[in-house]
Amino acid sequence: MFSFNMYLHSEGFMLRFARILMCMTVIEHINQAKDTLVSFEILPPLKGKGIAAIYEHLDPLMEFKPAYINVTYHRSEHIFKKNADGSFEKVVIRKRPGTEAICASIMNRYNVDTVPHLICGGFSVQDTEDALLTLSYLGIDNVLVIRGDAAKNETAFEPDPRGHKYAIDLLKQIINLNNGVYLEEELKSTNKTKFSVGVAGYPEKHFEAPNMQTDLLYLKQKVDAGADYIVTQMFFDNKKFFAFEKQCREIGITVPIIPGLKPVTTKKQLMVIPRTFYVDIPSELSNEILKCRDDSEVEKIGTEWLLTQSKELKAAGVPVLHYYTLGKPHVVVNVVKEL
Ligand SMILES: Cc1cc2nc3c(=O)[nH]c(=O)nc-3n(C[C@H](O)[C@H](O)[C@H](O)COP(=O)(O)OP(=O)(O)OC[C@H]3O[C@@H](n4cnc5c(N)ncnc54)[C@H](O)[C@@H]3O)c2cc1C
């Protein structure tokens, strides 16, 4: 019979124990690192695909020992479904559910820390508290706090009537929970969560902000409210990142600033990326891409560009190189192996 004592000495127990010991927050990883770290960001699979799609995506990336893996959050959408009688019905669908569970699965499979994204959109404050408690019970003490964009049927972002309007409001809820303050204030002797929180920053300004100074002011407010670090929107010109970093330091933001990096791999992205993310593609890069005969040539140019960006940022001493891998892990592999 397999006794509990035997279990305590088994490999399974040791592995699980090791997992508990190594659970670290992003800021702990940064503080303990002697060199620039790497981290990867992935999307949950489309509903119907299964978790194997995530493992196939991550397997080749894990040999580079990322400090942590981010998993994005995707809110539900309203669509209008046509019925047999010709009428339309409003239905809610969620194409990429499962962020929290995917984080737990990745931790279990690869023994690596994970950072789920948590958004304001579509969440009431109560839903948010429940999601945070789920994460805390799973041993996930990292979270990237994001407002979220407008839903497909909205012209501008609309918060849940009982939810948060800005990322800072969600951040404050987490800081409260870290201090043992729950929504039900009458709860006594509460457990204090220990979330390390990251927030988003925009080297080329958030598209809704009237100007860079105002955007930076709101970013500083997020940091002053308790954010431990900033992860930037993707950029393709390092000068923009360095200028942003300088402006942040000048207004007293001292937390680590992590550059977000993405490869360009198709000609179509020359239009899609600026339109979707409100960032510029430098003419040196777009001119080279326009000369390409097909997307395999674009991928080569995009890979070289990303490698040059990464090397320069690493030489400048950034804490982490954060790669948006978005369906193209092999491109990121080809970059990171050269660093
Ligand atoms: C690293 C990164 C990861 C992302 N991950 C996801 C994801 O997983 N899922 C997803 O749906 N989206 C994601 N996004 C996109 C994000 O949701 C959008 O960029 C969104 O429009 C803004 O989010 P935020 O957290 O920066 O918002 P906020 O910080 O709330 O800022 C939004 C806008 O409001 C302004 N503002 C901020 N505070 C105030 C205030 N107190 N009063 C008035 N104005 C204010 C800001 O200047 C800005 O223009 C990500 C973006 C980045 C950069």
The ligand as an SDF file (V2000), in Angstrom:
LIG
                    3D

 53 58  0  0  0  0  0  0  0  0999 V2000
    1.2100   45.3330  -21.7860 C   0  0  0  0  0  0  0  0  0  0  0  0
   -0.2380   45.3620  -22.2310 C   0  0  0  0  0  0  0  0  0  0  0  0
   -1.0530   44.2540  -22.0190 C   0  0  0  0  0  0  0  0  0  0  0  0
   -2.4010   44.2540  -22.4190 C   0  0  0  0  0  0  0  0  0  0  0  0
   -3.1790   43.1510  -22.1900 N   0  0  0  0  0  0  0  0  0  0  0  0
   -4.4950   43.1850  -22.4830 C   0  0  0  0  0  0  0  0  0  0  0  0
   -5.3480   42.0640  -22.1980 C   0  0  0  0  0  0  0  0  0  0  0  0
   -4.8910   41.0200  -21.7030 O   0  0  0  0  0  0  0  0  0  0  0  0
   -6.6690   42.1620  -22.4920 N   0  0  0  0  0  0  0  0  0  0  0  0
   -7.2100   43.3010  -23.0480 C   0  0  0  0  0  0  0  0  0  0  0  0
   -8.4190   43.3270  -23.2810 O   0  0  0  0  0  0  0  0  0  0  0  0
   -6.4310   44.3680  -23.3410 N   0  0  0  0  0  0  0  0  0  0  0  0
   -5.0970   44.3510  -23.0810 C   0  0  0  0  0  0  0  0  0  0  0  0
   -4.3120   45.4370  -23.3590 N   0  0  0  0  0  0  0  0  0  0  0  0
   -4.9000   46.6010  -24.0420 C   0  0  0  0  0  0  0  0  0  0  0  0
   -5.5240   47.5980  -23.0110 C   0  0  0  0  0  0  0  0  0  0  0  0
   -6.6990   47.0530  -22.4970 O   0  0  0  0  0  0  0  0  0  0  0  0
   -5.8250   48.9080  -23.7330 C   0  0  0  0  0  0  0  0  0  0  0  0
   -4.6490   49.5190  -24.1580 O   0  0  0  0  0  0  0  0  0  0  0  0
   -6.7430   49.8690  -22.9760 C   0  0  0  0  0  0  0  0  0  0  0  0
   -7.2870   50.7740  -23.9240 O   0  0  0  0  0  0  0  0  0  0  0  0
   -6.0640   50.6960  -21.8930 C   0  0  0  0  0  0  0  0  0  0  0  0
   -5.7040   49.9480  -20.8050 O   0  0  0  0  0  0  0  0  0  0  0  0
   -4.8850   50.6210  -19.5780 P   0  0  0  0  0  0  0  0  0  0  0  0
   -4.7720   49.6270  -18.5200 O   0  0  0  0  0  0  0  0  0  0  0  0
   -3.6690   51.2790  -20.0790 O   0  0  0  0  0  0  0  0  0  0  0  0
   -5.9640   51.7580  -19.1340 O   0  0  0  0  0  0  0  0  0  0  0  0
   -5.9120   52.9810  -18.1350 P   0  0  0  0  0  0  0  0  0  0  0  0
   -4.6510   53.0700  -17.3790 O   0  0  0  0  0  0  0  0  0  0  0  0
   -7.1850   52.9490  -17.3540 O   0  0  0  0  0  0  0  0  0  0  0  0
   -5.9330   54.2280  -19.1540 O   0  0  0  0  0  0  0  0  0  0  0  0
   -6.9270   54.3090  -20.1720 C   0  0  0  0  0  0  0  0  0  0  0  0
   -7.0190   55.7450  -20.6760 C   0  0  0  0  0  0  0  0  0  0  0  0
   -7.5860   56.5840  -19.6700 O   0  0  0  0  0  0  0  0  0  0  0  0
   -6.6660   57.5870  -19.2580 C   0  0  0  0  0  0  0  0  0  0  0  0
   -6.7680   57.6110  -17.7880 N   0  0  0  0  0  0  0  0  0  0  0  0
   -6.1630   56.7630  -16.9180 C   0  0  0  0  0  0  0  0  0  0  0  0
   -6.5360   57.0480  -15.6700 N   0  0  0  0  0  0  0  0  0  0  0  0
   -7.4130   58.0810  -15.7530 C   0  0  0  0  0  0  0  0  0  0  0  0
   -8.1650   58.8340  -14.8100 C   0  0  0  0  0  0  0  0  0  0  0  0
   -8.0720   58.5740  -13.5040 N   0  0  0  0  0  0  0  0  0  0  0  0
   -8.9760   59.8110  -15.2690 N   0  0  0  0  0  0  0  0  0  0  0  0
   -9.0730   60.1020  -16.5920 C   0  0  0  0  0  0  0  0  0  0  0  0
   -8.3780   59.4300  -17.5460 N   0  0  0  0  0  0  0  0  0  0  0  0
   -7.5650   58.4450  -17.1130 C   0  0  0  0  0  0  0  0  0  0  0  0
   -5.3030   57.1850  -19.7740 C   0  0  0  0  0  0  0  0  0  0  0  0
   -4.4950   58.2910  -20.0900 O   0  0  0  0  0  0  0  0  0  0  0  0
   -5.6780   56.4000  -21.0210 C   0  0  0  0  0  0  0  0  0  0  0  0
   -5.8710   57.2640  -22.1040 O   0  0  0  0  0  0  0  0  0  0  0  0
   -2.9470   45.4290  -23.0240 C   0  0  0  0  0  0  0  0  0  0  0  0
   -2.1070   46.5420  -23.2420 C   0  0  0  0  0  0  0  0  0  0  0  0
   -0.7760   46.5240  -22.8540 C   0  0  0  0  0  0  0  0  0  0  0  0
    0.0910   47.7130  -23.1120 C   0  0  0  0  0  0  0  0  0  0  0  0
  1  2  1  0
  2  3  1  0
  2 52  2  0
  3  4  2  0
  4  5  1  0
  4 50  1  0
  5  6  2  0
  6  7  1  0
  6 13  1  0
  7  8  2  0
  7  9  1  0
  9 10  1  0
 10 11  2  0
 10 12  1  0
 12 13  2  0
 13 14  1  0
 14 15  1  0
 14 50  1  0
 15 16  1  0
 16 17  1  0
 16 18  1  0
 18 19  1  0
 18 20  1  0
 20 21  1  0
 20 22  1  0
 22 23  1  0
 23 24  1  0
 24 25  2  0
 24 26  1  0
 24 27  1  0
 27 28  1  0
 28 29  2  0
 28 30  1  0
 28 31  1  0
 31 32  1  0
 32 33  1  0
 33 34  1  0
 33 48  1  0
 34 35  1  0
 35 36  1  0
 35 46  1  0
 36 37  1  0
 36 45  1  0
 37 38  2  0
 38 39  1  0
 39 40  1  0
 39 45  2  0
 40 41  1  0
 40 42  2  0
 42 43  1  0
 43 44  2  0
 44 45  1  0
 46 47  1  0
 46 48  1  0
 48 49  1  0
 50 51  2  0
 51 52  1  0
 52 53  1  0
M  END
$$$$
